[in-house]
Amino acid sequence: MFDRRNLTGNGIGSPIHIFENHKAAVLCVQWSPDKSSVFGSSAEDGVLNIWDHNKIGELSGPSTKPAQGLLFRHSGHRDKVVDFHWNAHDPWTIVSVSDDNESTGGGGTLQVSNF
């Protein structure tokens, strides 16, 4: 995450925080339409993470190496999560799409998560 107010004249800057929890390339990032500090990231590792940059520095659970700012981790997909969208009527519900069955010719899967 970068603070655009601290970029140099060439548009170069150092990140103020690096959100690390995926084990493969991130495919999609979206800000929550209801809470300005919350965003989601989905990746080729089959995981959808929900982050809150206001929670950086707080522990996220009983882990030995907590991911700072991680609110929720959905790992119900078996293959890469290629897209996700926030529910317009319920701010804590997300629908995610993966290529779970692409290798067998069956298409992908759609999952609804409420956290």
Secondary structure as UniProt FT lines:
FT   HELIX           4..6
FT   TURN            9..10
FT   STRAND          26..31
FT   TURN            36..37
FT   STRAND          38..43
FT   TURN            44..45
FT   STRAND          48..52
FT   HELIX           53..55
FT   TURN            56..57
FT   TURN            68..69
FT   STRAND          70..74
FT   STRAND          81..86
FT   TURN            91..92
FT   STRAND          93..101
FT   HELIX           102..104
FT   STRAND          107..114
//
